[in-house]
Amino acid sequence: MSTQSALLKVMSDAARKAARGLNRDFGEVAELQVSKKGAADFVSAADLRAEQTVFEALSKARPGYGFIGEERGLIAGTDKTHTWLVDPLDGTTNFLHAIPHFAINIALQRDGAVVAAVTYNPVTNDLYWAEKGKGAFVNDRRLRVSARTRLDESVIATGIPFLGHGQHAKFLKELHQVSQKVAGVRRFGSAALDLAFVAAGRFDAFWERDLKPWDLAAGLLLVTEAGGIVRDADGGETMMESGSICAGAPDVQPLLLERLRAAA
């Protein structure tokens, strides 16, 4: 049964509302010359507008919930048990370069645990959603992680540290250990969609370091509810604190973790 609860409907509506503005802005950025001064400012403004739209929609529907957004940081609520985690535009660089692969990410934490998730790609109109204990879905179709069992048949997604961010040397060591053992490594530029693709069985596993809680929160739940395993990149359970993740199908995730450990 893929009927959304009232909570999921609130989150989905907020994402779709923000998507309308992002789609319009994306159409404009595609017309701008990418090298043109001001394109980055234009995207920052699009990001802010999207977050404002999500914030207003969620606050209206669930007054008092706390809010942590990529743009505005923490806004404490009167309800201390619930906090929204929002990335209004995951895949900003893709957006800036008119690459149609980005997402709006909304997760709800209850007492520190993620209990509901929405990852929405406005361009493809694919809405990935999950609620704790109720499974993961894309639109109205149930999601399952891949059934692959071997690393040499698996396609693994990752994120590459970019200018001024992350540990390049460590990443290159890990990439060296992973790439020689797998069918392929992909870098699509949106951790939110990478995790949604793991939940959908498209990627067999995904790893990345130096992520923020709003990059990860929705995807953690999507993968778990689709039958996958989620750990941090060192095999622990500090994903939200450490900002690292190694998620995947039950047979592939431990094998990927083994390769990451070999790079240590």
Sine and cosine of phi, psi and omega as CSV:
sin_phi,cos_phi,sin_psi,cos_psi,sin_omega,cos_omega
0.00,0.00,0.81,-0.59,-0.07,-1.00
-0.90,-0.44,0.55,0.83,0.05,-1.00
-0.99,0.16,0.79,-0.62,-0.03,-1.00
-0.97,0.26,0.60,-0.80,0.11,-0.99
-0.95,0.31,0.18,-0.98,0.04,-1.00
-0.85,0.53,-0.64,0.77,0.01,-1.00
-0.88,0.47,-0.75,0.66,-0.01,-1.00
-0.89,0.45,-0.56,0.83,0.01,-1.00
-0.91,0.42,-0.66,0.75,0.06,-1.00
-0.85,0.53,-0.73,0.69,-0.03,-1.00
-0.92,0.39,-0.68,0.73,-0.01,-1.00
-0.91,0.42,-0.66,0.75,0.01,-1.00
-0.89,0.46,-0.66,0.75,0.02,-1.00
-0.89,0.45,-0.67,0.74,0.01,-1.00
-0.91,0.42,-0.69,0.72,-0.01,-1.00
-0.91,0.41,-0.59,0.81,0.01,-1.00
-0.90,0.44,-0.73,0.68,0.02,-1.00
-0.91,0.42,-0.55,0.84,-0.04,-1.00
-0.90,0.44,-0.53,0.85,-0.01,-1.00
-0.86,0.51,-0.72,0.70,0.04,-1.00
-0.92,0.40,-0.67,0.74,-0.02,-1.00
-0.90,0.43,-0.65,0.76,0.03,-1.00
-0.88,0.47,-0.66,0.75,0.02,-1.00
-0.90,0.43,-0.72,0.70,0.00,-1.00
-0.91,0.42,-0.59,0.81,0.01,-1.00
-0.90,0.43,-0.64,0.77,0.06,-1.00
-0.87,0.50,-0.61,0.79,0.01,-1.00
-0.96,0.29,-0.67,0.74,-0.03,-1.00
-0.90,0.43,-0.53,0.85,0.04,-1.00
-0.91,0.42,-0.46,0.89,0.02,-1.00
-0.99,0.11,-0.44,0.90,0.00,-1.00
-0.94,0.34,0.52,-0.85,0.18,-0.98
-0.95,0.30,0.77,-0.64,-0.13,-0.99
-0.90,0.44,-0.51,0.86,-0.02,-1.00
-0.98,0.21,-0.22,0.97,-0.09,-1.00
-0.88,0.47,0.75,-0.66,0.02,-1.00
-0.86,0.51,0.69,-0.72,0.02,-1.00
0.96,-0.27,-0.25,0.97,0.02,-1.00
-0.88,0.47,-0.66,0.75,-0.01,-1.00
-0.91,0.42,-0.64,0.77,0.04,-1.00
-0.90,0.44,-0.64,0.77,0.01,-1.00
-0.86,0.50,-0.68,0.73,-0.01,-1.00
-0.93,0.36,-0.63,0.78,0.06,-1.00
-0.86,0.51,-0.65,0.76,0.02,-1.00
-0.91,0.41,-0.64,0.77,0.04,-1.00
-0.88,0.47,-0.68,0.74,0.03,-1.00
-0.86,0.51,-0.76,0.65,0.00,-1.00
-0.88,0.47,-0.68,0.73,0.01,-1.00
-0.89,0.46,-0.67,0.74,-0.01,-1.00
-0.89,0.45,-0.68,0.73,0.00,-1.00
-0.91,0.41,-0.64,0.77,0.03,-1.00
-0.87,0.49,-0.69,0.73,0.01,-1.00
-0.88,0.48,-0.72,0.69,0.01,-1.00
-0.90,0.44,-0.71,0.70,-0.02,-1.00
-0.85,0.52,-0.73,0.69,-0.02,-1.00
-0.90,0.43,-0.69,0.72,-0.02,-1.00
-0.91,0.42,-0.69,0.72,-0.02,-1.00
-0.94,0.35,-0.65,0.76,-0.02,-1.00
-0.91,0.42,-0.59,0.81,0.01,-1.00
-0.93,0.37,-0.67,0.74,-0.07,-1.00
-0.98,0.22,-0.57,0.82,-0.03,-1.00
-0.72,-0.69,0.95,0.31,-0.03,-1.00
-0.88,0.48,0.62,-0.79,0.06,-1.00
0.99,-0.13,-0.31,0.95,0.03,-1.00
-0.94,0.35,0.59,-0.80,0.11,-0.99
-0.93,0.36,0.28,-0.96,-0.06,-1.00
-0.59,-0.81,0.82,-0.57,0.14,-0.99
-0.87,-0.49,0.91,-0.41,-0.01,-1.00
-0.88,-0.47,0.43,-0.90,0.01,-1.00
-0.87,0.49,-0.61,0.79,-0.09,-1.00
-1.00,0.09,-0.66,0.75,-0.16,-0.99
-0.97,-0.26,-0.01,1.00,0.00,-1.00
0.94,0.34,-0.46,-0.89,-0.09,-1.00
-1.00,0.04,0.77,-0.64,0.19,-0.98
-0.88,-0.47,0.94,-0.35,-0.05,-1.00
-0.94,0.35,0.60,-0.80,0.03,-1.00
-0.95,-0.31,0.15,-0.99,0.07,-1.00
-0.97,0.25,-0.44,0.90,0.06,-1.00
-1.00,0.01,0.97,-0.26,-0.12,-0.99
-0.98,0.18,-0.16,0.99,-0.05,-1.00
-1.00,0.02,-0.34,0.94,-0.09,-1.00
-0.88,-0.47,0.74,-0.67,0.06,-1.00
-0.66,-0.75,0.77,-0.64,0.14,-0.99
-0.99,0.14,0.63,-0.77,0.14,-0.99
-0.88,-0.48,0.87,-0.50,-0.16,-0.99
-0.75,-0.66,0.79,-0.62,0.24,-0.97
-0.89,-0.45,0.95,-0.30,-0.12,-0.99
-0.96,0.28,-0.29,0.96,0.00,-1.00
-0.44,-0.90,1.00,0.01,0.04,-1.00
-1.00,-0.04,0.88,-0.47,-0.12,-0.99
0.95,-0.32,0.62,0.78,-0.06,-1.00
-0.85,0.52,-0.65,0.76,-0.03,-1.00
-0.90,0.43,-0.64,0.76,0.09,-1.00
-0.86,0.52,-0.74,0.67,-0.01,-1.00
-0.84,0.54,-0.72,0.69,-0.02,-1.00
-0.87,0.49,-0.54,0.84,-0.04,-1.00
-0.99,-0.14,0.25,0.97,0.05,-1.00
0.87,0.49,0.54,0.84,0.10,-1.00
-1.00,-0.09,0.86,-0.52,-0.17,-0.99
-0.98,0.18,0.82,0.58,-0.02,-1.00
-0.65,-0.76,1.00,0.02,0.00,-1.00
-0.42,-0.91,0.20,-0.98,-0.12,-0.99
-0.50,-0.87,0.37,-0.93,0.20,-0.98
-0.98,-0.18,0.79,-0.61,-0.10,-0.99
-0.89,-0.46,0.85,-0.53,0.04,-1.00
-0.75,-0.66,0.80,-0.59,0.07,-1.00
-0.75,-0.66,0.45,-0.89,0.08,-1.00
-0.88,-0.47,0.81,-0.58,0.10,-0.99
-0.98,-0.18,0.73,-0.68,0.13,-0.99
-0.88,-0.48,0.87,-0.50,-0.07,-1.00
0.76,0.64,0.67,0.74,0.08,-1.00
1.00,0.09,-0.16,0.99,0.00,-1.00
-0.96,-0.29,0.67,-0.74,0.01,-1.00
-0.96,0.27,0.83,-0.55,-0.09,-1.00
-0.89,-0.45,-0.23,0.97,0.01,-1.00
-0.46,-0.89,0.56,-0.83,-0.11,-0.99
-0.54,-0.84,0.62,-0.78,0.13,-0.99
-0.67,-0.74,0.78,-0.63,0.14,-0.99
-0.80,-0.60,0.87,-0.49,-0.14,-0.99
-0.83,-0.56,0.83,-0.56,0.12,-0.99
-1.00,-0.10,0.95,-0.30,-0.08,-1.00
-0.90,0.43,-0.48,0.88,-0.07,-1.00
-0.96,0.29,-0.70,0.71,-0.02,-1.00
-1.00,0.01,-0.17,0.99,-0.06,-1.00
0.87,0.48,0.55,0.84,0.08,-1.00
-0.99,-0.11,0.85,-0.52,0.01,-1.00
-0.94,-0.34,0.94,-0.34,0.06,-1.00
-1.00,-0.07,0.72,-0.69,-0.04,-1.00
-0.50,-0.87,0.45,-0.89,-0.01,-1.00
-0.40,-0.92,0.49,-0.87,0.13,-0.99
-0.74,-0.67,0.64,-0.77,-0.09,-1.00
-0.79,0.61,0.82,-0.58,0.05,-1.00
0.99,0.15,0.01,1.00,-0.08,-1.00
-0.86,-0.51,0.11,0.99,0.04,-1.00
1.00,-0.03,0.15,-0.99,0.01,-1.00
-0.86,-0.51,0.53,-0.85,-0.10,-1.00
-0.63,-0.77,0.42,-0.91,0.29,-0.96
-0.86,-0.50,0.84,-0.54,-0.14,-0.99
0.81,0.59,-0.93,-0.38,0.04,-1.00
-0.91,-0.42,0.33,0.94,-0.04,-1.00
-0.95,-0.31,0.73,-0.68,0.00,-1.00
-0.92,0.39,0.65,-0.76,0.01,-1.00
-0.98,-0.21,0.59,-0.81,0.12,-0.99
-0.68,-0.74,0.66,-0.75,0.07,-1.00
-0.92,0.40,0.24,-0.97,-0.06,-1.00
-0.90,0.43,0.46,-0.89,-0.01,-1.00
-0.99,-0.11,0.14,0.99,-0.02,-1.00
-0.91,0.41,0.48,-0.88,-0.07,-1.00
-0.84,-0.55,-0.21,0.98,-0.10,-1.00
-0.89,-0.45,0.64,-0.77,0.01,-1.00
-0.91,0.42,-0.61,0.79,-0.08,-1.00
-0.95,0.31,-0.10,1.00,0.09,-1.00
-0.95,-0.31,0.02,1.00,-0.16,-0.99
-0.99,-0.14,0.57,-0.82,0.16,-0.99
-0.97,-0.26,0.83,-0.56,-0.10,-0.99
-0.92,-0.38,0.71,-0.71,0.06,-1.00
-0.98,-0.18,0.44,-0.90,0.05,-1.00
-0.47,-0.88,0.07,-1.00,0.13,-0.99
-0.83,-0.56,0.67,-0.74,-0.01,-1.00
-0.99,-0.15,0.78,-0.63,0.04,-1.00
-0.83,0.55,0.67,-0.74,-0.01,-1.00
-0.92,-0.39,0.05,-1.00,-0.09,-1.00
-0.58,0.82,0.90,-0.44,0.09,-1.00
0.98,0.21,0.06,1.00,-0.03,-1.00
-0.80,-0.60,0.66,-0.75,0.23,-0.97
0.98,0.19,-0.04,-1.00,-0.14,-0.99
-0.93,-0.36,1.00,-0.06,-0.10,-1.00
-0.88,0.48,-0.72,0.69,-0.07,-1.00
-0.88,0.48,-0.69,0.73,0.00,-1.00
-0.89,0.45,-0.70,0.72,0.00,-1.00
-0.86,0.50,-0.70,0.71,-0.05,-1.00
-0.90,0.43,-0.60,0.80,0.08,-1.00
-0.89,0.45,-0.70,0.71,-0.01,-1.00
-0.91,0.42,-0.69,0.73,0.01,-1.00
-0.87,0.50,-0.64,0.77,0.02,-1.00
-0.88,0.47,-0.69,0.72,-0.01,-1.00
-0.92,0.38,-0.61,0.79,-0.08,-1.00
-0.99,0.16,-0.74,0.68,-0.22,-0.98
-0.90,0.43,-0.49,0.87,-0.02,-1.00
-0.98,0.18,-0.08,1.00,-0.06,-1.00
-0.91,-0.40,-0.08,1.00,-0.16,-0.99
-0.86,-0.50,0.20,-0.98,0.02,-1.00
-0.96,0.27,-0.41,0.91,0.01,-1.00
-0.01,-1.00,0.47,-0.88,0.11,-0.99
-0.87,-0.49,0.70,-0.71,-0.04,-1.00
-0.83,-0.56,0.59,-0.81,0.06,-1.00
-0.74,-0.67,0.98,-0.19,-0.13,-0.99
-0.99,-0.17,-0.20,0.98,0.14,-0.99
1.00,0.02,0.25,0.97,0.11,-0.99
-0.53,-0.85,0.96,-0.27,-0.02,-1.00
-0.86,0.50,-0.58,0.82,0.00,-1.00
-0.86,0.51,-0.73,0.69,-0.01,-1.00
-0.97,0.24,-0.50,0.87,0.09,-1.00
-0.85,0.52,-0.72,0.70,-0.01,-1.00
-0.93,0.36,-0.62,0.78,0.07,-1.00
-0.88,0.47,-0.62,0.78,0.01,-1.00
-0.94,0.35,-0.53,0.85,0.11,-0.99
-0.90,0.43,-0.71,0.70,0.02,-1.00
-0.87,0.49,-0.56,0.83,-0.03,-1.00
-1.00,0.10,-0.03,1.00,0.02,-1.00
0.98,0.19,0.20,0.98,0.02,-1.00
-0.98,0.18,-0.77,0.64,0.18,-0.98
-1.00,-0.08,0.58,-0.81,0.01,-1.00
-0.99,0.11,-0.44,0.90,0.05,-1.00
-0.26,-0.97,0.20,-0.98,-0.03,-1.00
-0.51,-0.86,0.65,-0.76,0.16,-0.99
-0.67,-0.75,0.52,-0.85,0.09,-1.00
-0.26,-0.96,0.43,-0.90,0.08,-1.00
-0.88,-0.47,0.21,-0.98,0.10,-1.00
0.88,0.47,0.64,0.77,0.09,-1.00
-0.99,-0.12,0.27,-0.96,0.04,-1.00
-0.98,-0.19,0.37,-0.93,-0.02,-1.00
-0.81,0.58,-0.61,0.79,-0.03,-1.00
-0.96,0.29,-0.30,0.96,0.11,-0.99
-0.96,0.28,-0.56,0.83,-0.22,-0.98
-0.99,-0.13,-0.58,0.81,-0.29,-0.96
-0.82,0.57,-0.77,0.64,-0.04,-1.00
-0.90,0.44,-0.69,0.72,-0.04,-1.00
-0.89,0.45,-0.58,0.81,0.05,-1.00
-0.82,0.58,-0.74,0.67,-0.06,-1.00
-0.95,0.31,-0.65,0.76,0.02,-1.00
-0.83,0.55,-0.75,0.66,-0.04,-1.00
-0.92,0.40,-0.71,0.70,-0.01,-1.00
-0.87,0.49,-0.73,0.69,-0.03,-1.00
-0.94,0.34,-0.31,0.95,0.06,-1.00
-1.00,-0.02,0.12,0.99,0.08,-1.00
1.00,-0.08,0.20,0.98,-0.02,-1.00
-1.00,-0.06,0.05,-1.00,0.04,-1.00
-0.92,-0.38,0.70,-0.72,0.04,-1.00
-0.81,-0.59,0.82,-0.58,0.11,-0.99
-0.68,-0.73,0.10,-0.99,0.17,-0.99
-0.98,0.17,0.11,-0.99,-0.13,-0.99
-0.95,0.31,-0.07,1.00,0.08,-1.00
-0.95,-0.33,0.14,0.99,0.07,-1.00
1.00,-0.05,-0.04,1.00,0.00,-1.00
-1.00,-0.01,-0.28,-0.96,-0.03,-1.00
-0.82,-0.57,0.61,0.79,-0.04,-1.00
-0.96,-0.28,0.57,0.82,-0.11,-0.99
-0.78,0.63,-0.76,0.65,-0.10,-0.99
-0.94,0.35,-0.54,0.84,-0.01,-1.00
-0.99,0.14,-0.70,0.71,-0.09,-1.00
-0.99,0.15,-0.40,0.91,-0.03,-1.00
0.96,0.26,0.22,0.98,0.05,-1.00
-0.92,-0.40,0.41,-0.91,-0.06,-1.00
-0.49,-0.87,0.59,-0.80,0.17,-0.99
-0.67,-0.74,0.97,-0.26,-0.12,-0.99
-0.81,-0.59,0.57,-0.82,0.03,-1.00
0.04,-1.00,-0.10,-0.99,0.05,-1.00
-0.88,0.48,0.50,-0.87,-0.14,-0.99
-0.83,0.55,-0.55,0.84,-0.01,-1.00
-1.00,0.05,-0.45,0.89,-0.10,-0.99
-1.00,0.02,-0.61,0.79,-0.06,-1.00
-0.82,0.57,-0.72,0.69,0.01,-1.00
-0.90,0.43,-0.54,0.84,0.01,-1.00
-0.94,0.35,-0.62,0.78,0.05,-1.00
-0.91,0.41,-0.68,0.73,0.02,-1.00
-0.85,0.53,-0.64,0.77,0.04,-1.00
-0.86,0.51,-0.68,0.74,0.02,-1.00
-0.91,0.40,-0.64,0.77,0.00,-1.00
-0.91,0.42,-0.61,0.79,0.02,-1.00
-0.92,0.39,-0.56,0.83,0.00,-1.00
-0.91,0.42,-0.38,0.93,-0.02,-1.00
-1.00,0.06,-0.19,0.98,-0.10,-0.99
-0.91,0.42,0.00,0.00,0.00,0.00
